[in-house]
Amino acid sequence: MKIKTYILVLFSLGIFLCPQMDYGQVDFNKRPDDDLGNYQDAYQEYFFEALKQKGIENYQRSADALLKCIEIDDSDPTLYFELGKNYKILKNYGAAEDALKKAVSISPENEWFLDELYDVYIQQNDMDKALKTVKQLVKFHPDYRQDLASLYIKVEKYKNALQILDQLDKEFGYNEDRDFLRNQIYDLTGNDEDRIENLEERVAKNPEDEDNYLRLIYRYSETGEKDKAFDAAKNLLKSNPESKLVHLALYKFYLDENNTDEAINSMKIVLTSSNINPDAKTKVFNDFVNFVSKNPQYEPQLIEITLLIDEDKSTKTLKELAQYHLKLGDKTKALNYYEQALDQEPSNFSTIRDVLLLRLDLNQDSEAVKLSSETLEIFPAQSILYLINGVAYNKLNKPEKAIENLESGLDYLVDDTKMEADFYRQLSKAYKQINNITKSEAFSKKAEALSKEQ
C-alpha cells in the first residue's frame, strides 16, 4: 500500500555521511584542544561503530552505539532517525516509534522522518496513527494522497477516499492503481450505481477511449442492464469502427436478438483478430460450436471459420472442434483435431487418452499399440493405458502381448470395478485365443460378477 517515490541511496550507506547534516557540531578533523576533546573522540568512536554494525546487519549493536552518541549530544535528529530504523528492523516497534517521534519533534518538516514513522504505524497496522502521519506527508508528494485514500478504505471512510481519488484523477488523469482502489470501494459498498456513473462520465468526456466503453459494457451486463450494454457496444462501434474487442460483447447481443448474420460476422472478427488473446477466442469459438450444434444449418459458416483460423488454433479450440465432430458422429474428423491438439501438447494425458480411444474405435490398432506403449514410459501407473494396449493387441491377434499388459495393468487398478471388469473381459478373450478355455471362462465369470455389483 505504501508508495515511496524517492530512493535516498545515502541512507543505505548511513545518513551520517551526508555533508549537510550537523552531527552535534563535531569536527572530526579537529584536534582536541580542551576538555571537550574526549567527548568528541568518544562521539566519533560510537558513530563509526554504529555505521559498522549496521553494515554487517547487527542492528541491536548499531542501536546501542547510537544511544551512546545521544548520551553525548542529543540535539541531532538524524541519530534518532537511524535509531528508529534499527528498531523497526528488529521489530521493536514501540522503541522505533519513540525514536522517530523524537526525530520529528526536532525536525517536524523532514519528509524522511515522517515517512519512516508512517511505515512503523503501517507495520503495526495502526491505521489511526498512520492516517494522522500521512496527512502531514501529503504536502510533499501526491503519492501520499493516494496512500491516504488507501488508508481511508481500510478504516471504511469510503466517501473520503473517493473524494481524494476524484481530485487526483482530475489533476493527473486516470491511472490503473487509482482505478483499482476505486473499484475496491465499489465492491465493498456494493455501489454499482456510482461505479457506472463514473464510467459514463469517462465515456462522455472521451468517447474514443475503447477501454472505458468496454468497462461500461461489462458493468451494464453484470448488473443485468443488457439493453444499455448493447447500446454502449453499438456506440463504441460507431465511435471506433476498427475496434475488434467490442465484438467480444456484440456477438452475444446479436445472438440474443436472433440476428444470426451479425452474430456470425462478430465471431469471425474475434476469431481472426491477432489482438485478442487465445482464451477469449476459445470461449467465442465454443459458443459458436454450441450454436451450430443447435442450428446445424449454419455448419458451412463454422467450417469457413475453421479454415480462417487454421493457422492459429489453440489446443482448447482444437479440442472444441473434436468434441463438435464427435457430436456429429464423425470420429475421423474428431481424431484429426485431437491429434493436432496432441502435437501442441504431447504430454497432455487427457488428450492422449482421447486419441487412443478413438484409434481403437476406428480400428487403428497398430497406432494405438504404439502410442499406448510410448505413453506408458511417461505414465507407468495409468491402468487405462494397459487396458487400451491389451485391447489393441487382442484385436491384432497377439494374445500373449495382451495378457502380459493386462495382467500388469491390474496391479495399478484401484477402486474401479467397471474398469476391472473390462480387464477381465479382455483377459478372457486373450486366453480364449490361445485355447486356454479354463482361464478364459474364469475371467469371464469374474467380469460378470463385477458387472452385477455395479
Long-range contacts (C-beta under 8 A, 24 or more apart in sequence): 1-122, 1-147, 1-150, 1-151, 2-118, 2-119, 2-122, 2-147, 3-143, 3-144, 3-146, 3-147, 4-115, 4-143, 5-141, 5-143, 8-112, 11-112, 14-50, 14-51, 14-54, 14-55, 14-82, 15-78, 15-81, 15-82, 16-47, 16-50, 16-51, 16-78, 16-82, 21-76, 21-78, 22-76, 23-47, 23-73, 23-76, 23-78, 23-79, 24-69, 24-72, 24-73, 24-75, 24-76, 25-73, 26-73, 39-72, 42-68, 42-72, 43-69, 43-72, 43-73, 46-72, 50-82, 54-82, 54-86, 59-86, 59-87, 59-89, 59-90, 60-86, 60-90, 62-86, 63-87, 63-90, 75-106, 76-106, 77-102, 77-103, 77-104, 77-106, 77-107, 77-110, 77-113, 78-103, 80-106, 81-110, 81-112, 81-113, 81-116, 84-116, 84-117, 84-120, 85-116, 88-116, 88-119, 88-120, 88-123, 91-123, 93-120, 93-123, 93-124, 96-120, 97-121, 111-137, 111-140, 111-141, 118-147, 127-151, 127-154, 127-155, 128-155, 131-155, 142-168, 142-171, 142-172, 146-177, 146-178, 146-181, 149-178, 149-181, 150-181, 153-181, 153-184, 153-185, 153-188, 156-188, 158-185, 158-188, 158-189, 161-185, 162-194, 174-202, 192-219, 192-222, 192-223, 195-219, 196-220, 196-223, 203-232, 207-235, 207-239, 208-239, 208-240, 210-236, 210-240, 210-243, 210-245, 210-246, 213-239, 213-240, 213-246, 214-245, 214-246, 214-249, 217-246, 217-249, 218-249, 221-249, 226-253, 226-256, 229-253, 244-269, 244-270, 244-273, 244-275, 244-276, 245-275, 245-276, 248-276, 248-280, 248-284, 251-284, 251-287, 252-287, 255-287, 255-291, 260-295, 260-298, 263-291, 264-288, 264-298, 264-301, 267-305, 268-305, 268-308, 271-305, 271-308, 271-309, 272-308, 272-309, 274-312, 278-314, 278-316, 278-317, 279-314, 279-316, 281-309, 281-314, 281-317, 282-314, 282-316, 282-317, 282-320, 285-309, 285-317, 285-320, 286-316, 286-320, 289-320, 289-321, 289-323, 289-324, 292-324, 293-324, 293-327, 313-340, 314-344, 315-341, 315-344, 315-345, 315-348, 315-351, 318-344, 319-351, 322-354, 331-358, 331-361, 331-362, 332-362, 334-358, 335-359, 335-362, 347-378, 349-375, 349-379, 349-382, 353-384, 356-385, 356-388, 357-388, 359-392, 360-388, 360-391, 360-392, 360-395, 363-395, 365-392, 365-395, 365-396, 366-392, 366-396, 368-392, 369-393, 369-396, 381-412, 382-412, 383-409, 383-410, 383-412, 383-413, 383-414, 383-416, 383-419, 383-423, 384-419, 385-409, 386-410, 386-412, 387-419, 387-422, 387-423, 387-426, 390-423, 390-426, 390-427, 390-430, 391-426, 393-430, 394-426, 394-429, 394-430, 394-433, 397-433, 399-429, 399-430, 399-431, 399-433, 399-434, 400-430, 400-434, 402-426, 402-427, 402-429, 402-430, 403-427, 403-430, 403-431, 406-430, 417-450, 417-453, 417-454, 418-450, 418-454, 420-450, 421-446, 421-447, 421-450, 421-451, 421-454, 422-447, 424-450
